[in-house]
Each structure stands twice: as structure tokens, then as C-alpha cells.
């Protein structure tokens, strides 16, 4: 019994040690998963930056349209004031028209620059997503190869390695022997109990017969 428990304990300890070793080792698939998680995080960050750049472009476009509309409006108002002989009003309108025109030109240049930057970001972002997808597919392929390799290794150990089979057979044999001994103990205990009951019954019958004869 103690020998069997010792063997079972040794098997459990060996399994725990193997698990710890696997966790501590630099497993290629685990390293790949970590790298992919980092790539996914970077891709998400870039995606948020692309969204911010898109909103910035929209803001520039909105400011440009507003400045261009006001410049055109002040130009029209300056013409009306000039035709009406309102010099002071004309000067005010023409001055603002010039300011809005300059602002529109500056915003137009910024808008072109922001649009070009956004196009470049979107192109690289799409490339990042394709690369990430390719790496996920590559990981699946490697995981498939790893599963097949581990499965074949395990099957070969059981099917082809005589030492592994002998060890397994020895373990089963030890347990069978233990169960056989336990079964024998149970039978012996049952037989002793049965014999005790039978003898006690015979003693009672003999005592009753003797009492009848005395009477």
C-alpha cells in the first residue's frame, strides 16, 4: 500500500515539475502570442490616431469653407458699399474680405497637408491590419504543426516505445496486485465472520440439546 502511494506521489510530482518547466521555458508559440498581442495593441493605437486625424481634417475643411464663404460675402458687400459711395463701409468690408481670403488660403494649404498625412496614415494602417491578419494565419499554421507534432510524439511513445509501454504495464500491474490483495483481505474477513456465526449457532444448538436431556 505504501509502495503504491509512493509511486502515485512520484507521478504527481513529476507532472507538476513538467508543468512548471513548460511555464518557465521560452515556448515559441507563447512568445508569438505575446508578440501578436503587442501588435494588436499598436494597431488599435494607430487606428485611434487615424480617427483623430480624420476628425482634424473635417475641422480644417469646416474652417476653410467658413472663411471662404465670409471672404466672398465681404467682397460682395464691398462692391455694394463702393457703388453706394459708402467709403468707410467699403474700407471695412474690403479689409475683412482680405483677412478672410488670407485665412482661407492658409487653411487650404493646411487642409492639403492634413489630407496627405491622413492618406499616408490610412495606407500604413491598412498595411498593418493586413500584416496582423497574415501573422494570425501564420500562428494558426504553426499551432496546427505543433499539435500534430505533440500528438505524434505522444502516440509514438505509447505505440512504439517498449520502455514506455513496460512502465505503463508495470503501473497497472501494481494497482491490480494491490486490488487483488485487498480483495483477499475482504474475503478472509468475510469468511472469518461467517465461521464465527456458524460456530456460535452450533454452540447454541448443542447447549439447547443438553438442556433438553437434563430436563
C-alpha positions in Angstrom: 0.0 0.0 0.0 2.7 2.5 1.0 4.8 1.5 -2.1 1.8 2.2 -4.3 1.1 5.6 -2.7 4.8 6.5 -3.1 4.6 5.7 -6.8 1.5 7.8 -7.2 3.1 10.7 -5.4 6.1 10.4 -7.6 3.9 10.6 -10.7 2.1 13.7 -9.5 5.3 15.4 -8.5 6.8 14.6 -12.0 3.7 16.1 -13.7 3.9 19.3 -11.6 7.6 19.7 -12.3 6.9 19.3 -16.0 4.2 21.9 -15.9 6.5 24.4 -14.1 9.2 23.7 -16.6 6.9 24.4 -19.5 5.7 27.6 -18.0 9.3 28.8 -17.3 10.6 27.8 -20.7 10.5 30.1 -23.7 7.7 28.4 -25.6 7.8 29.6 -29.3 4.0 29.7 -29.6 3.7 31.6 -26.3 6.3 34.2 -27.4 4.4 34.5 -30.7 1.1 35.1 -28.9 2.8 37.8 -26.8 4.2 39.5 -29.9 0.8 39.3 -31.6 -0.9 40.9 -28.6 1.6 43.8 -28.7 1.0 44.2 -32.5 -2.8 44.3 -31.8 -2.3 47.0 -29.2 -0.2 49.1 -31.5 -2.7 48.6 -34.3 -5.5 49.8 -32.0 -3.4 52.9 -31.1 -2.8 53.7 -34.8 -6.5 53.2 -35.5 -7.4 55.8 -32.9 -4.8 58.2 -34.3 -6.3 57.7 -37.8 -9.7 58.6 -36.4 -8.3 61.7 -34.7 -6.6 62.8 -38.0 -9.9 62.3 -39.8 -11.7 64.5 -37.4 -8.9 67.1 -37.7 -9.3 67.1 -41.5 -13.0 67.6 -41.1 -12.4 70.6 -38.7 -9.9 72.1 -41.2 -12.5 71.7 -44.0 -15.2 73.3 -41.9 -12.9 76.3 -41.1 -11.9 76.6 -44.7 -15.4 76.6 -46.0 -16.5 79.2 -43.4 -13.5 81.5 -44.2 -14.1 81.2 -48.0 -17.8 82.0 -47.6 -17.1 85.0 -45.4 -14.5 86.3 -47.8 -16.9 86.0 -50.7 -19.6 87.7 -48.6 -17.4 90.6 -47.6 -16.3 91.0 -51.3 -19.9 91.3 -52.4 -20.6 93.8 -49.5 -17.6 95.9 -50.5 -18.9 96.2 -54.1 -22.3 97.3 -52.8 -20.7 99.8 -50.5 -18.4 101.1 -53.3 -21.4 101.5 -55.7 -23.3 103.4 -52.9 -20.4 105.7 -52.2 -20.0 104.5 -48.6 -16.2 104.7 -48.4 -16.0 103.9 -44.7 -18.2 100.8 -45.0 -16.3 99.8 -48.2 -13.0 100.0 -46.3 -14.3 97.8 -43.5 -15.7 95.2 -45.9 -12.7 95.1 -48.1 -10.3 94.8 -45.1 -12.3 91.8 -43.7 -12.6 90.3 -47.2 -8.8 90.3 -47.4 -8.4 88.8 -43.9 -10.8 86.0 -44.6 -9.2 85.4 -48.0 -5.8 85.0 -46.4 -7.2 82.7 -43.7 -8.9 80.6 -46.4 -5.6 80.3 -48.3 -3.8 79.3 -45.1 -6.5 76.8 -44.2 -6.5 75.4 -47.8 -2.7 74.7 -47.5 -3.2 73.1 -44.1 -6.1 71.1 -45.4 -4.0 69.7 -48.3 -1.2 68.8 -45.9 -3.6 67.1 -43.4 -5.3 65.2 -46.2 -2.0 63.9 -47.5 -1.0 62.9 -44.0 -4.3 61.1 -43.5 -4.0 59.2 -46.8 -0.5 58.1 -45.7 -1.7 57.0 -42.3 -4.7 55.2 -43.8 -2.4 53.4 -46.2 0.0 52.3 -43.5 -2.9 51.4 -41.2 -4.4 49.1 -43.8 -0.9 47.6 -44.3 -0.7 47.0 -40.5 -4.0 45.2 -40.5 -3.0 43.0 -43.4 0.2 42.1 -41.7 -1.5 41.4 -38.5 -4.0 39.2 -40.3 -1.2 37.3 -42.0 0.5 36.8 -38.6 -2.7 35.4 -37.2 -2.9 33.0 -40.1 0.7 32.0 -39.7 0.2 31.4 -36.0 -2.7 29.1 -36.8 -0.5 27.2 -39.2 2.3 26.9 -36.5 -0.2 25.8 -33.9 -1.5 23.1 -36.2 2.0 21.9 -36.8 2.7 21.9 -33.0 -0.5 20.0 -32.3 0.4 17.3 -34.9 4.0 17.1 -33.6 2.9 16.7 -30.0 0.2 14.2 -30.8 2.6 12.1 -32.9 5.2 12.2 -30.2 2.7 11.1 -27.6 1.3 8.3 -29.8 4.8 7.1 -30.7 5.7 6.9 -27.0 2.7 4.7 -26.4 2.7 2.7 -29.6 6.3 2.2 -30.4 8.4 2.7 -27.2 8.7 -0.6 -25.4 10.1 1.1 -22.3 7.1 3.4 -22.1 4.7 0.5 -22.5 6.6 -1.6 -19.9 6.3 1.3 -17.4 2.6 1.7 -18.1 2.1 -2.0 -17.8 4.1 -2.1 -14.6 1.9 0.7 -13.1 -1.3 -1.1 -14.0 0.1 -4.4 -12.6 1.0 -2.8 -9.3 -2.5 -1.5 -8.9 -4.0 -4.8 -9.9 -1.8 -6.6 -7.4 -2.9 -4.2 -4.7 -6.6 -4.7 -5.6 -6.1 -8.4 -5.5 -4.6 -8.3 -2.0 -7.4 -6.0 -0.8 -10.0 -8.4 -2.3 -8.3 -11.3 -0.5 -8.4 -9.4 2.8 -12.1 -8.7 2.4 -12.8 -12.4 1.6 -10.8 -13.6 4.6 -12.6 -11.1 6.9 -15.9 -12.3 5.5 -15.0 -15.9 5.9 -14.0 -15.4 9.5 -17.2 -13.6 10.2 -19.2 -16.4 8.6 -17.3 -19.1 10.5 -17.8 -17.2 13.8 -21.5 -17.0 13.1 -21.8 -20.7 12.3 -19.8 -21.9 15.3 -21.9 -19.6 17.6 -25.0 -21.1 16.1 -23.7 -24.7 16.6 -22.8 -23.9 20.2 -26.3 -22.6 20.8 -27.9 -25.7 19.3 -25.7 -28.0 21.4 -26.5 -26.1 24.6 -30.2 -26.4 23.8 -29.9 -30.1 23.3 -28.1 -30.6 26.5 -30.7 -28.6 28.4 -33.5 -30.8 26.9 -31.7 -34.0 28.0 -31.3 -32.7 31.5 -35.0 -32.0 31.7 
